[in-house]
Amino acid sequence: MGLRKQHVAPGSALAFFLGNPILNPATIVFIGFVLGWQFAALRVGFGIALVLGLALLANRLEPQAGLTTKASEFPLAPIEDSSLAPLGIARAWAIELWNEIVMILPGYVAVVLLLGATRAWLFPPGLTLHAAGLPAILGLSLVGTAFVIPTAGEVPIVQTLMQHGMGVGPAAALLVTLPAISLPSLFIVRKVFSKRVLSVAAAGVFMAGVAAGLVAIVALHG
């Protein structure tokens, strides 16, 4: 959001938004040690393709580098020369933090609670345990695109499901989609990207998950 407020191009901001979680170096190493380096390579390959592809597409869909909303929707603390003192900077930071909390937190909590309330239907045992094949890849790519997880949280999730018999295809789909994007993260940035860009980003993550699952079946013999 800060990048977009500074009029960074939508593609560059989207690359930062997506690349931060999906290409996190520490998480890639974690994947290598826990799930195997083939999974780590799959994550890196699809992560780079996803980030670059969607970033370029975002610039074509929204060529103007400016914000998609009025500047008044982002009230910032005025920064004057006198505010360069530590107290002034701290005050400006506190005001901006409060504005972000008021604008983001209520809706974020509502979306997370809604997803949590529906997780029993989104993660039925038949979809995750002993899951394999295209239907499972499609279903888990959709679930992975919608759900929010903490950084690297996808690794123990995939590890546990694979220990219960889930195939490498659905596992790869989750490994690509879970960190990249979620409904709560889309809600947070809804004011700084157009609906078209966010819709294309969500669709791109879903399709990348499906493609990763199919490649994993062939490459990893799942």
TORPA-4810 file (N, C-alpha, C, O; in nm, 3 decimals):
<nodes>
NODE_1_0.083_-0.120_0.000_0.000_0.000_0.000_0.086_0.125_0.000_0.054_0.223_-0.066_M
NODE_2_0.197_0.121_0.075_0.286_0.236_0.076_0.348_0.263_-0.060_0.362_0.378_-0.100_G
NODE_3_0.385_0.157_-0.131_0.441_0.175_-0.265_0.340_0.242_-0.358_0.376_0.332_-0.433_L
NODE_4_0.216_0.199_-0.353_0.115_0.257_-0.441_0.086_0.401_-0.403_0.057_0.484_-0.490_R
NODE_5_0.093_0.433_-0.274_0.074_0.572_-0.231_0.183_0.662_-0.287_0.162_0.782_-0.309_K
NODE_6_0.300_0.604_-0.310_0.410_0.679_-0.368_0.409_0.672_-0.521_0.508_0.707_-0.586_Q
NODE_7_0.296_0.626_-0.578_0.274_0.622_-0.722_0.367_0.526_-0.794_0.403_0.547_-0.910_H
NODE_8_0.407_0.418_-0.724_0.482_0.312_-0.791_0.388_0.241_-0.888_0.270_0.223_-0.858_V
NODE_9_0.438_0.200_-1.003_0.357_0.134_-1.104_0.290_0.011_-1.046_0.348_-0.058_-0.962_A
NODE_10_0.167_-0.018_-1.090_0.094_-0.133_-1.034_0.168_-0.265_-1.051_0.163_-0.350_-0.962_P
NODE_11_0.237_-0.283_-1.163_0.311_-0.407_-1.183_0.423_-0.424_-1.083_0.444_-0.534_-1.031_G
NODE_12_0.496_-0.317_-1.055_0.606_-0.324_-0.959_0.553_-0.351_-0.818_0.610_-0.431_-0.744_S
NODE_13_0.445_-0.282_-0.781_0.388_-0.303_-0.649_0.332_-0.444_-0.635_0.345_-0.506_-0.530_A
NODE_14_0.269_-0.494_-0.742_0.215_-0.630_-0.738_0.326_-0.733_-0.730_0.311_-0.835_-0.663_L
NODE_15_0.438_-0.707_-0.797_0.553_-0.797_-0.789_0.605_-0.806_-0.646_0.640_-0.915_-0.598_A
NODE_16_0.610_-0.693_-0.577_0.651_-0.693_-0.436_0.550_-0.767_-0.350_0.587_-0.844_-0.262_F
NODE_17_0.422_-0.743_-0.376_0.312_-0.803_-0.300_0.313_-0.956_-0.312_0.294_-1.026_-0.213_F
NODE_18_0.336_-1.007_-0.432_0.335_-1.151_-0.455_0.471_-1.215_-0.427_0.478_-1.325_-0.371_L
NODE_19_0.578_-1.147_-0.465_0.711_-1.205_-0.451_0.755_-1.219_-0.307_0.828_-1.312_-0.273_G
NODE_20_0.710_-1.127_-0.221_0.751_-1.132_-0.082_0.721_-1.266_-0.016_0.810_-1.324_0.046_N
NODE_21_0.599_-1.318_-0.026_0.572_-1.448_0.038_0.615_-1.569_-0.044_0.666_-1.666_0.012_P
NODE_22_0.596_-1.565_-0.176_0.617_-1.688_-0.253_0.764_-1.714_-0.284_0.802_-1.828_-0.307_I
NODE_23_0.847_-1.609_-0.284_0.989_-1.627_-0.312_1.076_-1.595_-0.190_1.194_-1.562_-0.205_L
NODE_24_1.018_-1.604_-0.073_1.092_-1.580_0.052_1.208_-1.680_0.062_1.183_-1.801_0.067_N
NODE_25_1.334_-1.634_0.065_1.447_-1.728_0.063_1.448_-1.825_0.179_1.478_-1.943_0.161_P
NODE_26_1.415_-1.777_0.300_1.415_-1.866_0.416_1.312_-1.977_0.400_1.336_-2.091_0.439_A
NODE_27_1.196_-1.942_0.344_1.092_-2.042_0.323_1.135_-2.144_0.217_1.106_-2.263_0.230_T
NODE_28_1.203_-2.097_0.113_1.250_-2.188_0.009_1.347_-2.291_0.068_1.338_-2.410_0.038_I
NODE_29_1.438_-2.245_0.153_1.531_-2.337_0.219_1.456_-2.434_0.310_1.488_-2.553_0.314_V
NODE_30_1.357_-2.382_0.382_1.273_-2.464_0.469_1.204_-2.574_0.388_1.200_-2.690_0.430_F
NODE_31_1.150_-2.538_0.272_1.086_-2.637_0.185_1.186_-2.743_0.142_1.154_-2.863_0.142_I
NODE_32_1.306_-2.700_0.107_1.407_-2.796_0.063_1.439_-2.900_0.168_1.449_-3.019_0.136_G
NODE_33_1.454_-2.858_0.293_1.490_-2.952_0.399_1.372_-3.039_0.441_1.391_-3.155_0.477_F
NODE_34_1.250_-2.983_0.437_1.134_-3.056_0.489_1.067_-3.140_0.382_1.034_-3.257_0.406_V
NODE_35_1.046_-3.083_0.264_0.972_-3.151_0.158_1.061_-3.204_0.046_1.019_-3.289_-0.032_L
NODE_36_1.183_-3.154_0.039_1.273_-3.198_-0.067_1.305_-3.084_-0.162_1.225_-2.993_-0.181_G
NODE_37_1.423_-3.090_-0.221_1.468_-2.980_-0.307_1.396_-2.977_-0.440_1.397_-2.874_-0.508_W
NODE_38_1.334_-3.087_-0.479_1.253_-3.084_-0.601_1.130_-2.993_-0.581_1.093_-2.918_-0.671_Q
NODE_39_1.069_-3.001_-0.464_0.958_-2.913_-0.432_1.006_-2.768_-0.424_0.936_-2.677_-0.469_F
NODE_40_1.125_-2.747_-0.368_1.179_-2.612_-0.359_1.202_-2.554_-0.498_1.170_-2.438_-0.523_A
NODE_41_1.257_-2.635_-0.588_1.281_-2.588_-0.725_1.149_-2.558_-0.796_1.138_-2.461_-0.871_A
NODE_42_1.048_-2.642_-0.772_0.917_-2.619_-0.830_0.858_-2.487_-0.782_0.800_-2.412_-0.860_L
NODE_43_0.873_-2.460_-0.654_0.822_-2.335_-0.596_0.894_-2.215_-0.656_0.830_-2.115_-0.690_R
NODE_44_1.025_-2.223_-0.670_1.101_-2.111_-0.725_1.063_-2.087_-0.871_1.040_-1.973_-0.912_V
NODE_45_1.057_-2.194_-0.949_1.025_-2.180_-1.090_0.888_-2.119_-1.113_0.874_-2.023_-1.189_G
NODE_46_0.787_-2.174_-1.050_0.653_-2.121_-1.067_0.637_-1.985_-0.999_0.559_-1.902_-1.045_F
NODE_47_0.710_-1.963_-0.890_0.702_-1.833_-0.823_0.754_-1.721_-0.911_0.692_-1.615_-0.921_G
NODE_48_0.869_-1.743_-0.974_0.926_-1.641_-1.062_0.834_-1.616_-1.181_0.808_-1.501_-1.216_I
NODE_49_0.786_-1.723_-1.242_0.697_-1.707_-1.358_0.568_-1.634_-1.318_0.519_-1.548_-1.392_A
NODE_50_0.514_-1.668_-1.202_0.390_-1.605_-1.156_0.409_-1.457_-1.128_0.329_-1.374_-1.172_L
NODE_51_0.515_-1.423_-1.055_0.539_-1.284_-1.018_0.565_-1.198_-1.141_0.504_-1.092_-1.157_V
NODE_52_0.654_-1.243_-1.228_0.687_-1.164_-1.347_0.568_-1.155_-1.442_0.538_-1.048_-1.495_L
NODE_53_0.500_-1.266_-1.463_0.387_-1.266_-1.555_0.275_-1.175_-1.510_0.223_-1.096_-1.589_G
NODE_54_0.236_-1.184_-1.383_0.127_-1.100_-1.334_0.168_-0.954_-1.323_0.085_-0.865_-1.343_L
NODE_55_0.295_-0.927_-1.293_0.342_-0.789_-1.286_0.333_-0.722_-1.424_0.284_-0.610_-1.436_A
NODE_56_0.379_-0.792_-1.526_0.371_-0.737_-1.662_0.225_-0.719_-1.705_0.190_-0.620_-1.769_L
NODE_57_0.142_-0.815_-1.670_0.001_-0.806_-1.708_-0.068_-0.692_-1.635_-0.154_-0.626_-1.692_L
NODE_58_-0.031_-0.669_-1.508_-0.092_-0.560_-1.431_-0.061_-0.424_-1.494_-0.148_-0.337_-1.497_A
NODE_59_0.060_-0.407_-1.544_0.095_-0.280_-1.609_0.019_-0.260_-1.740_-0.009_-0.147_-1.779_N
NODE_60_-0.015_-0.368_-1.806_-0.094_-0.357_-1.930_-0.241_-0.328_-1.898_-0.307_-0.253_-1.970_R
NODE_61_-0.290_-0.387_-1.789_-0.430_-0.366_-1.752_-0.452_-0.228_-1.690_-0.559_-0.169_-1.705_L
NODE_62_-0.350_-0.178_-1.621_-0.361_-0.050_-1.551_-0.234_0.029_-1.578_-0.147_0.037_-1.491_E
NODE_63_-0.221_0.089_-1.696_-0.094_0.150_-1.736_-0.054_0.271_-1.654_0.065_0.302_-1.644_P
NODE_64_-0.151_0.340_-1.596_-0.117_0.459_-1.519_-0.055_0.419_-1.386_-0.103_0.327_-1.319_Q
NODE_65_0.051_0.487_-1.349_0.120_0.454_-1.224_0.051_0.512_-1.103_0.089_0.481_-0.991_A
NODE_66_-0.050_0.595_-1.122_-0.116_0.659_-1.010_-0.208_0.565_-0.937_-0.230_0.451_-0.979_G
NODE_67_-0.262_0.613_-0.825_-0.353_0.535_-0.745_-0.485_0.518_-0.817_-0.523_0.599_-0.901_L
NODE_68_-0.555_0.409_-0.782_-0.685_0.383_-0.843_-0.797_0.450_-0.766_-0.913_0.442_-0.806_T
NODE_69_-0.764_0.515_-0.655_-0.865_0.583_-0.574_-0.819_0.724_-0.543_-0.705_0.761_-0.570_T
NODE_70_-0.909_0.802_-0.487_-0.874_0.939_-0.453_-0.773_0.944_-0.341_-0.773_0.859_-0.251_K
NODE_71_-0.687_1.042_-0.346_-0.585_1.054_-0.242_-0.646_1.076_-0.105_-0.585_1.043_-0.003_A
NODE_72_-0.767_1.134_-0.100_-0.831_1.160_0.028_-0.864_1.032_0.103_-0.887_1.036_0.224_S
NODE_73_-0.865_0.917_0.034_-0.893_0.791_0.101_-0.771_0.741_0.177_-0.781_0.641_0.249_E
NODE_74_-0.658_0.805_0.163_-0.538_0.768_0.233_-0.487_0.887_0.315_-0.388_0.950_0.277_F
NODE_75_-0.554_0.919_0.426_-0.511_1.034_0.504_-0.375_1.012_0.567_-0.355_0.919_0.645_P
NODE_76_-0.282_1.097_0.532_-0.147_1.087_0.584_-0.118_1.204_0.677_-0.170_1.314_0.660_L
NODE_77_-0.036_1.176_0.776_0.006_1.284_0.865_0.095_1.381_0.790_0.188_1.337_0.722_A
NODE_78_0.071_1.512_0.799_0.155_1.608_0.727_0.298_1.605_0.778_0.322_1.612_0.898_P
NODE_79_0.392_1.596_0.685_0.533_1.594_0.721_0.593_1.729_0.687_0.609_1.763_0.570_I
NODE_80_0.627_1.805_0.788_0.690_1.935_0.770_0.835_1.924_0.815_0.878_1.823_0.872_E
NODE_81_0.909_2.030_0.789_1.050_2.027_0.827_1.067_2.002_0.976_1.158_1.930_1.016_D
NODE_82_0.980_2.061_1.057_0.992_2.044_1.201_0.964_1.900_1.244_1.006_1.858_1.352_S
NODE_83_0.892_1.824_1.157_0.857_1.687_1.195_0.971_1.589_1.171_0.959_1.471_1.201_S
NODE_84_1.081_1.638_1.116_1.194_1.550_1.095_1.263_1.514_1.225_1.346_1.423_1.228_L
NODE_85_1.230_1.584_1.332_1.280_1.546_1.463_1.219_1.412_1.502_1.111_1.378_1.455_A
NODE_86_1.287_1.336_1.590_1.235_1.204_1.628_1.090_1.207_1.675_1.013_1.118_1.640_P
NODE_87_1.051_1.307_1.754_0.914_1.313_1.804_0.815_1.333_1.690_0.707_1.273_1.689_L
NODE_88_0.851_1.417_1.594_0.762_1.441_1.481_0.745_1.317_1.395_0.635_1.287_1.349_G
NODE_89_0.856_1.245_1.373_0.848_1.122_1.294_0.762_1.018_1.368_0.681_0.949_1.306_I
NODE_90_0.781_1.007_1.499_0.703_0.910_1.576_0.554_0.945_1.571_0.470_0.855_1.562_A
NODE_91_0.523_1.074_1.577_0.382_1.116_1.572_0.321_1.083_1.436_0.210_1.032_1.427_R
NODE_92_0.396_1.115_1.329_0.346_1.085_1.195_0.326_0.934_1.176_0.228_0.891_1.116_A
NODE_93_0.419_0.856_1.228_0.408_0.710_1.217_0.285_0.659_1.293_0.212_0.574_1.242_W
NODE_94_0.263_0.711_1.414_0.149_0.666_1.495_0.016_0.700_1.428_-0.077_0.620_1.430_A
NODE_95_0.008_0.820_1.368_-0.115_0.860_1.300_-0.141_0.771_1.180_-0.254_0.727_1.157_I
NODE_96_-0.037_0.745_1.103_-0.054_0.659_0.986_-0.092_0.516_1.026_-0.176_0.453_0.962_E
NODE_97_-0.030_0.465_1.133_-0.063_0.331_1.182_-0.210_0.324_1.224_-0.279_0.227_1.192_L
NODE_98_-0.257_0.426_1.293_-0.397_0.428_1.336_-0.491_0.431_1.216_-0.593_0.362_1.214_W
NODE_99_-0.457_0.511_1.116_-0.540_0.517_0.995_-0.548_0.381_0.926_-0.654_0.339_0.880_N
NODE_100_-0.434_0.312_0.920_-0.433_0.181_0.856_-0.516_0.081_0.937_-0.590_0.002_0.878_E
NODE_101_-0.506_0.085_1.070_-0.582_-0.008_1.154_-0.732_0.014_1.136_-0.807_-0.082_1.120_I
NODE_102_-0.773_0.139_1.137_-0.916_0.169_1.124_-0.968_0.125_0.988_-1.080_0.076_0.978_V
NODE_103_-0.888_0.143_0.883_-0.933_0.112_0.748_-0.929_-0.038_0.718_-1.012_-0.087_0.642_M
NODE_104_-0.834_-0.110_0.776_-0.811_-0.248_0.736_-0.865_-0.351_0.835_-0.930_-0.447_0.794_I
NODE_105_-0.838_-0.332_0.964_-0.856_-0.440_1.061_-0.998_-0.496_1.068_-1.014_-0.618_1.066_L
NODE_106_-1.103_-0.412_1.077_-1.238_-0.471_1.091_-1.275_-0.565_0.977_-1.323_-0.676_1.001_P
NODE_107_-1.253_-0.522_0.855_-1.286_-0.607_0.741_-1.197_-0.730_0.735_-1.244_-0.839_0.700_G
NODE_108_-1.069_-0.715_0.769_-0.976_-0.828_0.768_-1.022_-0.936_0.865_-1.025_-1.054_0.832_Y
NODE_109_-1.058_-0.893_0.985_-1.105_-0.989_1.086_-1.231_-1.059_1.038_-1.245_-1.180_1.056_V
NODE_110_-1.321_-0.985_0.978_-1.446_-1.044_0.930_-1.419_-1.150_0.824_-1.479_-1.257_0.827_A
NODE_111_-1.329_-1.120_0.729_-1.298_-1.215_0.622_-1.232_-1.340_0.679_-1.265_-1.451_0.639_V
NODE_112_-1.136_-1.322_0.771_-1.067_-1.435_0.831_-1.164_-1.523_0.909_-1.158_-1.645_0.900_V
NODE_113_-1.254_-1.461_0.987_-1.352_-1.538_1.062_-1.446_-1.614_0.970_-1.483_-1.728_0.998_L
NODE_114_-1.483_-1.551_0.859_-1.571_-1.618_0.763_-1.503_-1.740_0.701_-1.564_-1.846_0.688_L
NODE_115_-1.376_-1.724_0.663_-1.303_-1.838_0.609_-1.286_-1.948_0.713_-1.297_-2.067_0.682_L
NODE_116_-1.259_-1.908_0.837_-1.244_-2.007_0.943_-1.373_-2.084_0.968_-1.370_-2.204_0.995_G
NODE_117_-1.486_-2.014_0.959_-1.615_-2.079_0.982_-1.649_-2.178_0.873_-1.726_-2.272_0.895_A
NODE_118_-1.592_-2.159_0.754_-1.625_-2.247_0.641_-1.515_-2.348_0.611_-1.523_-2.420_0.511_T
NODE_119_-1.413_-2.356_0.696_-1.300_-2.442_0.663_-1.339_-2.590_0.661_-1.277_-2.668_0.588_R
NODE_120_-1.440_-2.629_0.739_-1.482_-2.769_0.739_-1.535_-2.811_0.603_-1.521_-2.927_0.562_A
NODE_121_-1.597_-2.716_0.531_-1.650_-2.746_0.398_-1.543_-2.728_0.290_-1.544_-2.796_0.187_W
NODE_122_-1.450_-2.634_0.314_-1.345_-2.610_0.217_-1.234_-2.714_0.224_-1.165_-2.739_0.125_L
NODE_123_-1.216_-2.775_0.342_-1.114_-2.878_0.359_-1.177_-3.011_0.402_-1.141_-3.063_0.507_F
NODE_124_-1.270_-3.066_0.325_-1.327_-3.197_0.361_-1.220_-3.304_0.354_-1.128_-3.293_0.273_P
NODE_125_-1.229_-3.409_0.438_-1.127_-3.513_0.438_-1.105_-3.575_0.300_-0.992_-3.608_0.265_P
NODE_126_-1.210_-3.589_0.223_-1.195_-3.649_0.091_-1.113_-3.565_-0.005_-1.058_-3.617_-0.102_G
NODE_127_-1.106_-3.435_0.022_-1.030_-3.346_-0.066_-0.882_-3.344_-0.033_-0.799_-3.321_-0.121_L
NODE_128_-0.849_-3.368_0.094_-0.711_-3.354_0.138_-0.642_-3.487_0.166_-0.527_-3.506_0.128_T
NODE_129_-0.711_-3.580_0.232_-0.648_-3.706_0.266_-0.657_-3.802_0.148_-0.764_-3.823_0.092_L
NODE_130_-0.544_-3.857_0.112_-0.534_-3.951_-0.002_-0.579_-3.885_-0.132_-0.622_-3.953_-0.225_H
NODE_131_-0.569_-3.754_-0.140_-0.614_-3.683_-0.260_-0.508_-3.694_-0.369_-0.388_-3.687_-0.342_A
NODE_132_-0.555_-3.712_-0.491_-0.465_-3.717_-0.606_-0.548_-3.692_-0.730_-0.670_-3.705_-0.729_A
NODE_133_-0.480_-3.656_-0.839_-0.550_-3.636_-0.964_-0.597_-3.494_-0.984_-0.586_-3.410_-0.895_G
NODE_134_-0.650_-3.468_-1.103_-0.690_-3.334_-1.143_-0.800_-3.273_-1.055_-0.788_-3.156_-1.020_L
NODE_135_-0.906_-3.345_-1.017_-1.009_-3.284_-0.932_-0.953_-3.230_-0.801_-0.989_-3.121_-0.756_P
NODE_136_-0.864_-3.308_-0.739_-0.803_-3.262_-0.614_-0.714_-3.141_-0.637_-0.711_-3.049_-0.555_A
NODE_137_-0.641_-3.140_-0.748_-0.555_-3.026_-0.779_-0.639_-2.900_-0.798_-0.604_-2.794_-0.746_I
NODE_138_-0.748_-2.911_-0.871_-0.837_-2.796_-0.892_-0.895_-2.747_-0.760_-0.894_-2.627_-0.733_L
NODE_139_-0.945_-2.839_-0.677_-1.006_-2.800_-0.551_-0.907_-2.736_-0.456_-0.939_-2.634_-0.394_G
NODE_140_-0.789_-2.793_-0.444_-0.691_-2.738_-0.351_-0.627_-2.611_-0.403_-0.583_-2.528_-0.324_L
NODE_141_-0.620_-2.595_-0.534_-0.572_-2.467_-0.588_-0.670_-2.355_-0.552_-0.629_-2.245_-0.518_S
NODE_142_-0.799_-2.384_-0.559_-0.900_-2.285_-0.521_-0.893_-2.254_-0.373_-0.899_-2.137_-0.334_L
NODE_143_-0.881_-2.356_-0.291_-0.872_-2.337_-0.146_-0.745_-2.259_-0.111_-0.748_-2.168_-0.029_V
NODE_144_-0.633_-2.296_-0.173_-0.507_-2.229_-0.145_-0.508_-2.083_-0.185_-0.443_-2.000_-0.121_G
NODE_145_-0.582_-2.050_-0.290_-0.593_-1.911_-0.333_-0.676_-1.829_-0.235_-0.654_-1.709_-0.221_T
NODE_146_-0.772_-1.892_-0.168_-0.863_-1.819_-0.080_-0.810_-1.802_0.062_-0.833_-1.699_0.125_A
NODE_147_-0.739_-1.902_0.113_-0.704_-1.903_0.255_-0.580_-1.821_0.286_-0.491_-1.806_0.202_F
NODE_148_-0.575_-1.768_0.407_-0.460_-1.693_0.456_-0.384_-1.780_0.555_-0.443_-1.850_0.636_V
NODE_149_-0.250_-1.775_0.546_-0.164_-1.850_0.638_-0.047_-1.761_0.678_-0.016_-1.665_0.607_I
NODE_150_0.020_-1.792_0.790_0.141_-1.719_0.824_0.257_-1.758_0.734_0.249_-1.857_0.661_P
NODE_151_0.363_-1.680_0.737_0.480_-1.707_0.653_0.532_-1.848_0.678_0.555_-1.888_0.792_T
NODE_152_0.551_-1.922_0.571_0.601_-2.060_0.573_0.502_-2.158_0.634_0.535_-2.275_0.653_A
NODE_153_0.381_-2.114_0.663_0.281_-2.204_0.721_0.237_-2.314_0.626_0.186_-2.417_0.668_G
NODE_154_0.257_-2.290_0.496_0.218_-2.392_0.398_0.305_-2.517_0.407_0.261_-2.625_0.367_E
NODE_155_0.426_-2.503_0.458_0.519_-2.617_0.460_0.471_-2.727_0.555_0.457_-2.842_0.512_V
NODE_156_0.446_-2.697_0.684_0.395_-2.805_0.770_0.257_-2.855_0.728_0.224_-2.971_0.750_P
NODE_157_0.175_-2.768_0.668_0.043_-2.812_0.620_0.061_-2.919_0.513_0.000_-3.026_0.520_I
NODE_158_0.144_-2.889_0.413_0.166_-2.984_0.304_0.234_-3.110_0.357_0.199_-3.221_0.316_V
NODE_159_0.331_-3.095_0.446_0.401_-3.211_0.501_0.304_-3.305_0.572_0.309_-3.426_0.552_Q
NODE_160_0.216_-3.249_0.654_0.120_-3.331_0.728_0.023_-3.402_0.635_-0.006_-3.521_0.653_T
NODE_161_-0.028_-3.330_0.535_-0.123_-3.390_0.443_-0.058_-3.500_0.360_-0.121_-3.602_0.332_L
NODE_162_0.066_-3.480_0.321_0.136_-3.584_0.245_0.162_-3.708_0.331_0.160_-3.820_0.281_M
NODE_163_0.185_-3.687_0.459_0.203_-3.801_0.549_0.075_-3.882_0.563_0.078_-4.000_0.597_Q
NODE_164_-0.039_-3.817_0.537_-0.169_-3.886_0.541_-0.213_-3.932_0.403_-0.329_-3.969_0.384_H
NODE_165_-0.123_-3.930_0.306_-0.151_-3.990_0.178_-0.183_-3.897_0.064_-0.217_-3.945_-0.044_G
NODE_166_-0.175_-3.767_0.083_-0.204_-3.677_-0.028_-0.094_-3.685_-0.133_0.024_-3.694_-0.099_M
NODE_167_-0.133_-3.683_-0.260_-0.038_-3.696_-0.369_0.045_-3.571_-0.391_0.016_-3.465_-0.335_G
NODE_168_0.150_-3.584_-0.473_0.240_-3.471_-0.495_0.174_-3.361_-0.578_0.211_-3.244_-0.565_V
NODE_169_0.077_-3.396_-0.662_0.009_-3.295_-0.742_-0.067_-3.194_-0.658_-0.041_-3.074_-0.667_G
NODE_170_-0.162_-3.240_-0.574_-0.230_-3.147_-0.484_-0.136_-3.076_-0.388_-0.157_-2.960_-0.354_P
NODE_171_-0.030_-3.147_-0.343_0.067_-3.084_-0.254_0.136_-2.966_-0.321_0.151_-2.859_-0.261_A
NODE_172_0.177_-2.985_-0.447_0.241_-2.876_-0.520_0.145_-2.760_-0.542_0.185_-2.644_-0.537_A
NODE_173_0.018_-2.791_-0.568_-0.082_-2.686_-0.586_-0.094_-2.600_-0.461_-0.099_-2.477_-0.470_A
NODE_174_-0.098_-2.663_-0.344_-0.104_-2.588_-0.219_0.024_-2.510_-0.194_0.020_-2.398_-0.143_L
NODE_175_0.136_-2.569_-0.230_0.266_-2.505_-0.204_0.281_-2.375_-0.282_0.351_-2.284_-0.238_L
NODE_176_0.215_-2.366_-0.398_0.224_-2.245_-0.479_0.114_-2.144_-0.443_0.140_-2.024_-0.438_V
NODE_177_-0.006_-2.192_-0.418_-0.119_-2.100_-0.399_-0.132_-2.045_-0.257_-0.168_-1.928_-0.239_T
NODE_178_-0.104_-2.127_-0.157_-0.127_-2.082_-0.019_-0.050_-1.956_0.018_-0.109_-1.865_0.077_L
NODE_179_0.079_-1.945_-0.013_0.153_-1.824_0.028_0.128_-1.703_-0.061_0.146_-1.590_-0.017_P
NODE_180_0.087_-1.725_-0.186_0.090_-1.616_-0.284_-0.015_-1.511_-0.257_0.014_-1.391_-0.263_A
NODE_181_-0.137_-1.553_-0.229_-0.247_-1.457_-0.221_-0.358_-1.519_-0.137_-0.359_-1.640_-0.115_I
NODE_182_-0.450_-1.438_-0.091_-0.564_-1.488_-0.013_-0.674_-1.384_-0.018_-0.650_-1.269_-0.056_S
NODE_183_-0.794_-1.423_0.020_-0.903_-1.326_0.024_-0.875_-1.213_0.122_-0.900_-1.097_0.088_L
NODE_184_-0.822_-1.242_0.243_-0.789_-1.129_0.333_-0.683_-1.035_0.275_-0.694_-0.913_0.292_P
NODE_185_-0.581_-1.088_0.208_-0.479_-1.000_0.152_-0.536_-0.917_0.037_-0.499_-0.801_0.019_S
NODE_186_-0.626_-0.977_-0.042_-0.692_-0.899_-0.147_-0.777_-0.788_-0.088_-0.785_-0.679_-0.143_L
NODE_187_-0.841_-0.817_0.025_-0.921_-0.714_0.091_-0.835_-0.597_0.135_-0.876_-0.481_0.122_F
NODE_188_-0.717_-0.626_0.186_-0.630_-0.519_0.237_-0.588_-0.423_0.126_-0.585_-0.302_0.147_I
NODE_189_-0.558_-0.475_0.008_-0.504_-0.391_-0.099_-0.610_-0.349_-0.200_-0.577_-0.300_-0.308_V
NODE_190_-0.736_-0.367_-0.166_-0.844_-0.339_-0.262_-0.851_-0.193_-0.302_-0.905_-0.161_-0.408_R
NODE_191_-0.798_-0.103_-0.219_-0.806_0.040_-0.247_-0.693_0.090_-0.337_-0.702_0.199_-0.394_K
NODE_192_-0.588_0.009_-0.351_-0.472_0.057_-0.426_-0.450_-0.017_-0.557_-0.361_0.020_-0.635_V
NODE_193_-0.529_-0.120_-0.583_-0.528_-0.188_-0.712_-0.671_-0.191_-0.766_-0.767_-0.196_-0.689_F
NODE_194_-0.684_-0.188_-0.896_-0.817_-0.196_-0.955_-0.873_-0.337_-0.937_-0.798_-0.433_-0.916_S
NODE_195_-1.006_-0.348_-0.945_-1.069_-0.480_-0.934_-1.021_-0.573_-1.044_-1.008_-0.694_-1.024_K
NODE_196_-0.996_-0.517_-1.160_-0.950_-0.599_-1.271_-0.814_-0.660_-1.242_-0.792_-0.778_-1.270_R
NODE_197_-0.722_-0.581_-1.188_-0.589_-0.632_-1.156_-0.596_-0.740_-1.048_-0.531_-0.844_-1.060_V
NODE_198_-0.676_-0.716_-0.945_-0.687_-0.814_-0.837_-0.754_-0.942_-0.885_-0.717_-1.052_-0.843_L
NODE_199_-0.853_-0.929_-0.971_-0.920_-1.048_-1.025_-0.824_-1.131_-1.109_-0.821_-1.254_-1.099_S
NODE_200_-0.745_-1.063_-1.192_-0.647_-1.133_-1.275_-0.539_-1.197_-1.187_-0.493_-1.307_-1.216_V
NODE_201_-0.498_-1.128_-1.081_-0.396_-1.184_-0.991_-0.447_-1.310_-0.924_-0.375_-1.410_-0.916_A
NODE_202_-0.572_-1.308_-0.875_-0.629_-1.426_-0.810_-0.642_-1.541_-0.910_-0.608_-1.655_-0.878_A
NODE_203_-0.690_-1.511_-1.030_-0.704_-1.614_-1.132_-0.567_-1.671_-1.172_-0.554_-1.791_-1.195_A
NODE_204_-0.466_-1.583_-1.180_-0.333_-1.628_-1.216_-0.273_-1.721_-1.112_-0.209_-1.820_-1.146_G
NODE_205_-0.295_-1.689_-0.983_-0.244_-1.776_-0.877_-0.314_-1.912_-0.883_-0.249_-2.016_-0.869_V
NODE_206_-0.444_-1.911_-0.904_-0.518_-2.037_-0.915_-0.464_-2.122_-1.031_-0.439_-2.241_-1.014_F
NODE_207_-0.446_-2.061_-1.145_-0.398_-2.137_-1.261_-0.254_-2.184_-1.242_-0.218_-2.292_-1.288_M
NODE_208_-0.172_-2.103_-1.173_-0.035_-2.146_-1.143_-0.036_-2.267_-1.052_0.046_-2.357_-1.068_A
NODE_209_-0.128_-2.271_-0.955_-0.140_-2.387_-0.868_-0.177_-2.512_-0.945_-0.121_-2.619_-0.921_G
NODE_210_-0.272_-2.498_-1.038_-0.313_-2.613_-1.120_-0.195_-2.661_-1.205_-0.169_-2.781_-1.213_V
NODE_211_-0.125_-2.567_-1.268_-0.010_-2.604_-1.352_0.100_-2.670_-1.269_0.160_-2.768_-1.313_A
NODE_212_0.127_-2.617_-1.151_0.230_-2.676_-1.065_0.193_-2.816_-1.024_0.278_-2.905_-1.018_A
NODE_213_0.064_-2.838_-0.995_0.021_-2.972_-0.958_0.039_-3.072_-1.071_0.083_-3.185_-1.048_G
NODE_214_0.005_-3.032_-1.192_0.020_-3.121_-1.307_0.168_-3.149_-1.337_0.206_-3.262_-1.367_L
NODE_215_0.250_-3.046_-1.327_0.394_-3.066_-1.349_0.453_-3.158_-1.242_0.538_-3.241_-1.272_V
NODE_216_0.407_-3.142_-1.119_0.459_-3.226_-1.011_0.425_-3.371_-1.034_0.507_-3.459_-1.007_A
NODE_217_0.306_-3.399_-1.083_0.268_-3.538_-1.111_0.363_-3.602_-1.212_0.402_-3.718_-1.199_I
NODE_218_0.399_-3.524_-1.313_0.488_-3.577_-1.418_0.633_-3.582_-1.370_0.703_-3.682_-1.389_V
NODE_219_0.678_-3.472_-1.307_0.819_-3.460_-1.272_0.855_-3.541_-1.147_0.964_-3.597_-1.138_A
NODE_220_0.762_-3.547_-1.051_0.791_-3.614_-0.925_0.729_-3.752_-0.915_0.740_-3.820_-0.813_L
NODE_221_0.663_-3.794_-1.024_0.607_-3.930_-1.032_0.510_-3.957_-0.918_0.516_-4.061_-0.853_H
NODE_222_0.418_-3.856_-0.893_0.323_-3.875_-0.785_0.201_-3.951_-0.831_0.110_-3.976_-0.751_G
</nodes>
